Amino acid sequence: MKKLLALLLALSLLLCGCGAEPEPTTGATTEPTTAPTTEPTTAPTTEPAPVYTNPLTGRVIDEPFTGRVYAVTISNVVDALPHVGMAEADIYMEMFVNGSIIRGLALYTDPASVVSIGSVRSTRLMFNDIAQHYDLILSHAGGSNQVMNDAANRGIDHMSVDTWDSYEFGASFRDDYRKRNIGYEHSLLAKGDMLESYAESKGYELTRAEDKDYGLTFTEDGTPAGGETAASVKITFKYRGTVKETIMQYDEELGMYVYNQYGKTMYDGFTQAPEAFENVVVMHANISTNGIYYQADFVAGGTGYYACGGQIIPITWTCDGEDQPFRFFTQEGEPLSFGVGNTYIGIAPIDSPLSYE
């Protein structure tokens, strides 16, 4: 009987042990399972590529313009025609310089892109003045003592391309065809790709700050709002009995004004391309004489006209000082936006008539 009781007791203990909780394993833990969280991602921002523009034309260029603007004096009497390289200028200015002589000043931010420029004639007080306003490196065919002294007093960087030094350097040459058929005095041409290195040989600074102010703003379509139709703009340069007419004729196909004078359309003497401009500006200025030479009171400002896209409006213009650029405004006083492209500027005495149709 005792043996039976012992057996029953052992069996009951065994059955109780089968239902016992297992001992936890040392170091083992059980974490609740959850779905992994994903941090929100933000697409990396990319700065837009900078856009650089030519300060005289508004055209897009590959890098900031930090160079100097080069100017070349251009003969514009009828016997000197045709011009060479003038239509490739960023800005071309036309004006009386003395007596009945009317000449041009061609401005280039990249003269190296122009093979030849001319014909080149001597500088004048008007050119010196403009060179000071725009900090130009001025190329010319010499000048009188009065004009050269004036350039020195103004601190203008200038160089004659009518010297043996210039010929040997390769900055200019006398064109044989022009010598034979037009005349020796109208045969001097500057070589655009050598002007910068020639200026460097003179010790001139070749760079300026990227943000240098040239006084111009641009828009893709410069057609002036509220303008009048101006398919033809006639500028009559008139001073002390001397009269010279320039007609800018709008070409619908080109979308530009083509330069006409002396009763004919102007074409480049080398490329035969028409001399055409996106913008036409007439500046009426107070002009007086200094000795035999003309000078304009640019600091006083004045009135004028602006044409683009076959439309024209009256404008005003100002200048903040002898070393400051010209600034242009609508009659309402808003800054004038030029069309992207090159510009013709006629600097005419105050009483010079202008008509358009």
C-alpha positions as CSV (number, residue, x, y, z in Angstrom):
1,M,0.0,0.0,0.0
2,K,2.8,2.4,0.9
3,K,4.4,1.6,-2.5
4,L,1.2,2.5,-4.3
5,L,0.9,5.8,-2.4
6,A,4.5,6.7,-3.3
7,L,3.9,5.9,-7.0
8,L,0.8,8.1,-7.1
9,L,2.7,11.0,-5.4
10,A,5.5,10.8,-8.0
11,L,3.1,10.8,-10.8
12,S,1.2,13.9,-9.6
13,L,4.5,15.8,-9.2
14,L,5.4,14.9,-12.8
15,L,2.1,16.1,-14.1
16,C,2.4,19.4,-12.3
17,G,5.9,20.0,-13.7
18,C,4.6,19.7,-17.3
19,G,2.5,22.8,-16.9
20,A,5.2,25.0,-15.4
21,E,6.4,28.2,-17.1
22,P,9.9,27.9,-18.7
23,E,12.7,29.8,-17.1
24,P,13.7,32.8,-19.2
25,T,17.0,32.5,-21.0
26,T,19.7,34.8,-19.7
27,G,20.3,37.8,-22.1
28,A,17.4,37.0,-24.5
29,T,14.7,39.7,-25.0
30,T,11.7,39.8,-27.2
31,E,10.9,43.2,-28.7
32,P,7.5,43.9,-30.3
33,T,7.8,44.0,-34.1
34,T,6.9,47.3,-36.0
35,A,7.2,48.4,-39.6
36,P,10.4,50.5,-40.2
37,T,9.9,54.2,-40.4
38,T,11.1,56.2,-43.5
39,E,12.3,59.7,-43.1
40,P,10.8,62.1,-45.7
41,T,13.4,63.1,-48.3
42,T,13.7,66.5,-50.0
43,A,14.9,66.7,-53.6
44,P,18.2,68.6,-53.8
45,T,17.9,72.2,-55.0
46,T,19.9,73.3,-58.0
47,E,20.8,76.9,-58.4
48,P,20.0,78.2,-61.9
49,A,23.0,78.8,-64.0
50,P,24.0,82.5,-64.1
51,V,23.3,84.4,-67.3
52,Y,25.9,86.8,-68.5
53,T,25.1,89.6,-71.0
54,N,27.1,92.0,-73.2
55,P,26.6,95.4,-71.4
56,L,26.3,97.3,-74.7
57,T,23.9,94.9,-76.6
58,G,22.2,92.7,-74.0
59,R,23.2,89.6,-75.9
60,V,24.0,86.5,-73.9
61,I,27.7,85.8,-73.6
62,D,29.6,82.8,-72.1
63,E,31.2,84.6,-69.1
64,P,31.0,88.0,-67.3
65,F,32.3,90.9,-69.3
66,T,35.3,92.3,-67.4
67,G,37.2,93.8,-70.3
68,R,37.5,97.3,-71.7
69,V,35.3,98.8,-74.4
70,Y,37.4,99.7,-77.5
71,A,36.4,102.5,-79.9
72,V,37.6,103.3,-83.4
73,T,37.2,106.6,-85.1
74,I,35.5,106.1,-88.5
75,S,35.6,108.4,-91.5
76,N,32.1,109.1,-92.8
77,V,32.5,111.5,-95.7
78,V,31.1,110.2,-98.9
79,D,34.6,109.8,-100.5
80,A,35.6,107.4,-97.7
81,L,32.8,104.9,-98.3
82,P,32.3,102.0,-97.9
83,H,32.8,101.5,-94.2
84,V,34.6,98.3,-93.0
85,G,33.5,96.5,-89.8
86,M,31.4,99.3,-88.6
87,A,28.1,97.3,-88.7
88,E,29.7,94.8,-86.3
89,A,30.1,97.4,-83.6
90,D,28.0,97.1,-80.5
91,I,27.2,100.9,-80.8
92,Y,27.9,103.2,-83.6
93,M,27.7,107.0,-83.0
94,E,27.5,109.6,-85.7
95,M,28.2,113.4,-85.1
96,F,29.7,116.6,-86.5
97,V,33.2,117.0,-85.3
98,N,34.3,120.2,-87.0
99,G,33.3,122.4,-89.9
100,S,31.2,120.3,-92.3
101,I,33.0,117.0,-91.3
102,I,30.8,114.3,-89.8
103,R,32.5,111.2,-88.4
104,G,31.6,108.1,-86.6
105,L,32.8,106.3,-83.4
106,A,32.4,102.5,-83.4
107,L,32.3,100.8,-79.9
108,Y,33.3,97.2,-79.5
109,T,33.3,94.9,-76.4
110,D,35.0,92.2,-78.5
111,P,37.1,93.9,-81.3
112,A,38.9,90.6,-81.9
113,S,35.7,89.2,-83.5
114,V,36.1,91.9,-86.3
115,V,38.7,91.4,-88.9
116,S,39.2,95.0,-90.0
117,I,37.7,98.3,-89.0
118,G,37.7,101.7,-90.8
119,S,38.6,103.7,-92.5
120,V,40.3,105.2,-89.5
121,R,40.7,109.0,-89.2
122,S,42.1,111.4,-86.6
123,T,40.3,111.9,-83.3
124,R,38.4,115.0,-82.2
125,L,37.2,116.6,-79.0
126,M,33.8,115.0,-79.3
127,F,35.5,111.5,-79.4
128,N,37.7,112.3,-76.4
129,D,34.6,113.4,-74.5
130,I,32.7,110.2,-75.2
131,A,35.8,108.1,-74.4
132,Q,35.9,109.7,-71.0
133,H,32.2,109.0,-70.4
134,Y,32.5,105.3,-71.2
135,D,36.1,104.7,-70.1
136,L,37.0,103.6,-73.7
137,I,40.3,102.6,-75.2
138,L,40.3,104.9,-78.2
139,S,42.0,104.0,-81.5
140,H,42.5,106.8,-84.1
141,A,44.8,108.1,-86.7
142,G,46.5,110.8,-84.6
143,G,45.1,114.3,-84.0
144,S,46.0,117.9,-83.6
145,N,48.0,119.2,-80.6
146,Q,44.8,120.7,-79.1
147,V,43.0,117.3,-79.3
148,M,46.0,115.3,-78.1
149,N,46.5,117.6,-75.1
150,D,42.8,117.4,-74.3
151,A,43.1,113.6,-74.3
152,A,46.1,113.7,-71.9
153,N,44.3,116.1,-69.6
154,R,41.3,113.9,-69.4
155,G,43.4,110.8,-68.7
156,I,42.1,108.9,-71.8
157,D,43.7,105.7,-72.9
158,H,44.2,106.2,-76.6
159,M,46.5,105.0,-79.3
160,S,47.2,106.0,-82.9
161,V,47.1,103.2,-85.4
162,D,48.7,105.4,-88.0
163,T,52.3,104.9,-87.0
164,W,55.2,102.6,-88.1
165,D,55.0,101.1,-84.7
166,S,51.3,100.2,-85.2
167,Y,52.0,98.8,-88.7
168,E,54.9,96.7,-87.4
169,F,52.9,95.5,-84.4
170,G,50.1,94.4,-86.8
171,A,47.4,96.6,-85.3
172,S,46.7,98.3,-88.6
173,F,47.4,98.4,-92.3
174,R,46.9,100.4,-95.5
175,D,44.5,98.5,-97.8
176,D,45.9,98.3,-101.3
177,Y,42.5,98.4,-103.0
178,R,41.4,101.4,-101.1
179,K,44.7,103.2,-101.8
180,R,44.3,102.6,-105.6
181,N,40.5,103.2,-105.9
182,I,39.4,105.4,-102.9
183,G,42.5,107.3,-101.9
184,Y,45.4,107.0,-99.5
185,E,43.8,109.0,-96.8
186,H,40.8,106.6,-96.7
187,S,42.9,103.4,-96.8
188,L,43.8,103.0,-93.1
189,L,42.2,100.0,-91.4
190,A,42.5,98.8,-87.8
191,K,42.9,95.1,-87.2
192,G,40.3,94.1,-84.6
193,D,42.1,91.1,-83.3
194,M,45.2,93.1,-82.5
195,L,43.8,96.1,-80.7
196,E,43.7,94.5,-77.2
197,S,47.4,93.3,-77.4
198,Y,48.4,96.7,-78.8
199,A,46.7,98.4,-75.9
200,E,48.5,96.0,-73.5
201,S,51.8,97.0,-75.1
202,K,51.0,100.6,-74.2
203,G,50.6,99.6,-70.6
204,Y,46.8,100.2,-70.4
205,E,44.6,98.3,-68.0
206,L,42.6,95.7,-69.9
207,T,40.0,94.9,-67.3
208,R,37.2,96.5,-65.3
209,A,34.8,95.3,-62.7
210,E,32.1,92.9,-63.8
211,D,29.4,95.3,-62.4
212,K,30.7,98.4,-64.2
213,D,27.8,100.6,-65.2
214,Y,27.3,101.4,-68.9
215,G,23.9,103.0,-68.4
216,L,21.9,100.6,-70.6
217,T,19.1,98.1,-69.9
218,F,17.6,95.6,-72.4
219,T,14.5,93.6,-73.2
220,E,14.0,90.9,-75.8
221,D,11.5,93.0,-77.7
222,G,12.5,96.7,-77.6
223,T,9.5,97.9,-79.6
224,P,8.4,101.0,-77.6
225,A,4.9,100.8,-76.1
226,G,2.6,103.5,-77.4
227,G,5.0,104.4,-80.2
228,E,4.1,105.8,-83.6
229,T,4.8,104.1,-86.9
230,A,8.3,104.8,-88.1
231,A,9.2,102.7,-91.1
232,S,11.6,105.5,-92.1
233,V,13.4,107.9,-89.7
234,K,15.2,110.9,-91.2
235,I,17.8,112.7,-89.1
236,T,18.9,116.0,-90.5
237,F,22.2,117.0,-88.9
238,K,22.3,120.8,-89.1
239,Y,24.9,123.1,-87.7
240,R,25.8,126.7,-88.9
241,G,24.6,126.2,-92.4
242,T,26.0,122.7,-92.8
243,V,23.4,120.0,-93.4
244,K,23.8,116.2,-93.6
245,E,20.9,113.7,-93.8
246,T,20.8,110.1,-92.4
247,I,17.8,107.9,-93.1
248,M,17.3,104.7,-91.1
249,Q,14.9,102.5,-93.1
250,Y,13.1,99.7,-91.2
251,D,13.6,96.3,-92.9
252,E,10.7,93.9,-91.9
253,E,12.6,90.8,-92.9
254,L,15.7,91.8,-90.9
255,G,13.7,93.3,-88.1
256,M,16.3,96.1,-88.0
257,Y,16.9,99.6,-89.3
258,V,19.2,99.8,-92.3
259,Y,21.6,102.8,-92.5
260,N,21.2,105.1,-95.6
261,Q,23.1,108.3,-96.3
262,Y,24.3,110.2,-99.4
263,G,21.3,108.8,-101.3
264,K,22.4,105.1,-100.9
265,T,22.2,102.1,-98.6
266,M,25.3,101.4,-96.6
267,Y,27.0,98.0,-97.1
268,D,30.1,96.7,-95.5
269,G,33.1,97.0,-97.9
270,F,34.4,93.5,-97.1
271,T,31.4,91.4,-96.2
272,Q,28.7,93.3,-98.3
273,A,26.3,92.9,-95.4
274,P,23.9,95.8,-94.9
275,E,24.7,98.1,-92.0
276,A,21.7,97.5,-89.9
277,F,20.8,98.3,-86.3
278,E,18.3,96.9,-83.8
279,N,17.9,100.3,-82.0
280,V,18.0,103.8,-83.3
281,V,18.6,106.7,-80.9
282,V,18.7,110.4,-81.7
283,M,20.2,112.7,-79.0
284,H,19.6,116.4,-79.4
285,A,22.5,118.1,-77.6
286,N,23.7,121.6,-77.0
287,I,26.8,121.8,-79.2
288,S,29.3,124.7,-79.3
289,T,32.8,125.2,-80.7
290,N,36.1,125.0,-78.9
291,G,38.6,126.5,-81.4
292,I,37.7,124.8,-84.7
293,Y,36.2,121.7,-83.0
294,Y,32.7,121.0,-81.8
295,Q,31.8,119.9,-78.3
296,A,28.5,118.8,-76.8
297,D,27.4,119.6,-73.3
298,F,26.5,116.0,-72.4
299,V,26.3,116.6,-68.6
300,A,23.3,119.0,-69.3
301,G,21.3,116.1,-70.9
302,G,18.6,116.7,-73.4
303,T,15.7,115.3,-75.4
304,G,15.6,112.9,-78.4
305,Y,13.9,109.9,-80.0
306,Y,14.1,106.2,-79.8
307,A,13.0,103.8,-82.6
308,C,12.9,100.0,-82.6
309,G,10.7,97.4,-84.3
310,G,9.2,100.0,-86.7
311,Q,7.9,102.3,-83.8
312,I,9.3,105.5,-82.4
313,I,8.8,107.5,-79.2
314,P,10.2,110.8,-77.8
315,I,12.7,110.4,-75.0
316,T,14.9,112.3,-72.6
317,W,18.6,111.5,-71.8
318,T,20.9,112.5,-68.9
319,C,24.5,112.2,-67.8
320,D,25.6,112.3,-64.2
321,G,29.1,113.6,-64.8
322,E,32.1,113.7,-67.1
323,D,33.0,110.1,-66.4
324,Q,29.5,108.7,-66.3
325,P,27.6,107.1,-69.2
326,F,24.5,108.4,-70.9
327,R,21.1,107.3,-69.5
328,F,17.9,107.2,-71.5
329,F,14.3,107.6,-70.3
330,T,10.8,107.6,-71.6
331,Q,8.9,110.9,-71.5
332,E,7.2,109.5,-68.4
333,G,10.6,109.3,-66.7
334,E,10.9,105.5,-66.8
335,P,14.2,103.9,-67.7
336,L,14.2,103.1,-71.4
337,S,14.7,99.4,-72.3
338,F,16.6,98.8,-75.6
339,G,16.0,95.8,-77.8
340,V,18.6,93.2,-77.5
341,G,21.1,94.0,-80.3
342,N,23.3,96.8,-81.6
343,T,22.5,100.5,-81.5
344,Y,22.9,103.5,-83.8
345,I,23.2,106.8,-82.0
346,G,23.0,110.1,-83.8
347,I,24.2,113.1,-81.8
348,A,22.6,116.1,-83.4
349,P,22.5,119.8,-82.6
350,I,19.3,120.9,-80.8
351,D,17.7,122.5,-83.9
352,S,18.4,119.5,-86.2
353,P,15.1,118.4,-87.7
354,L,13.8,114.8,-87.4
355,S,10.9,113.3,-89.3
356,Y,9.5,109.8,-89.6
357,E,6.7,108.0,-91.5
